[in-house]
Amino acid sequence: MAKGKDVRVRVILECTSCGRNEKGATKEVPGVSRYVTQKNRHNTPGRLELKKFCRYCNKHTSHVEVKK
């Protein structure tokens, strides 16, 4: 089996509004919300962006795909 030829790949989604993504992160933000999911490489060649619940922001926010 060829590892690089898989159509479905595992991606990590990270919250865009948590403190890690902002300049000068403070101690008020306890962490960064991350989700692991899969996407079809042929149907979605660009970065995936979904609305997911962030337990640190305590609301639904935009989560984008990050590089591994």
C-alpha positions as CSV (number, residue, x, y, z in Angstrom):
1,M,0.0,0.0,0.0
2,A,1.3,3.4,-0.9
3,K,1.0,5.8,1.9
4,G,1.1,9.0,-0.1
5,K,-1.7,8.0,-2.6
6,D,-4.5,7.9,0.0
7,V,-7.5,10.0,-1.1
8,R,-8.7,10.6,2.5
9,V,-6.2,12.4,4.8
10,R,-6.3,13.3,8.4
11,V,-6.4,17.0,9.2
12,I,-6.3,19.1,12.4
13,L,-8.7,22.0,12.8
14,E,-7.7,24.8,15.2
15,C,-9.8,27.6,16.6
16,T,-9.1,31.0,15.1
17,S,-10.2,33.2,18.0
18,C,-8.2,31.5,20.8
19,G,-5.2,33.3,22.4
20,R,-2.5,31.4,20.6
21,N,-3.5,32.9,17.3
22,E,-3.5,36.5,18.6
23,K,-0.4,38.6,19.3
24,G,0.5,38.9,23.0
25,A,-1.5,35.9,24.3
26,T,-2.5,36.3,27.9
27,K,-2.9,33.8,30.8
28,E,-6.7,34.3,30.6
29,V,-6.9,31.9,27.7
30,P,-6.3,28.3,29.1
31,G,-5.6,26.6,25.8
32,V,-6.4,26.2,22.1
33,S,-9.4,24.2,20.8
34,R,-8.4,21.5,18.3
35,Y,-10.4,18.9,16.4
36,V,-9.1,15.9,14.3
37,T,-11.1,15.0,11.2
38,Q,-10.7,13.6,7.7
39,K,-11.1,15.2,4.3
40,N,-11.1,14.0,0.7
41,R,-8.0,15.4,-0.9
42,H,-9.6,15.4,-4.4
43,N,-12.8,17.2,-3.5
44,T,-11.3,19.7,-1.0
45,P,-7.7,20.6,-2.2
46,G,-7.6,23.9,-0.2
47,R,-7.7,24.4,3.5
48,L,-10.8,23.2,5.3
49,E,-12.7,25.7,7.5
50,L,-15.6,24.6,9.7
51,K,-17.7,26.1,12.5
52,K,-17.1,24.0,15.6
53,F,-17.6,24.6,19.4
54,C,-14.6,25.9,21.2
55,R,-14.7,25.0,24.9
56,Y,-12.2,27.7,25.8
57,C,-14.2,30.5,24.1
58,N,-17.4,28.9,25.1
59,K,-19.1,29.5,21.7
60,H,-19.1,28.3,18.1
61,T,-16.1,29.7,16.3
62,S,-14.4,29.2,13.0
63,H,-11.8,26.4,13.0
64,V,-9.3,26.2,10.2
65,E,-6.9,23.4,9.0
66,V,-3.3,23.7,10.3
67,K,-0.2,22.2,8.9
68,K,1.2,19.1,10.6
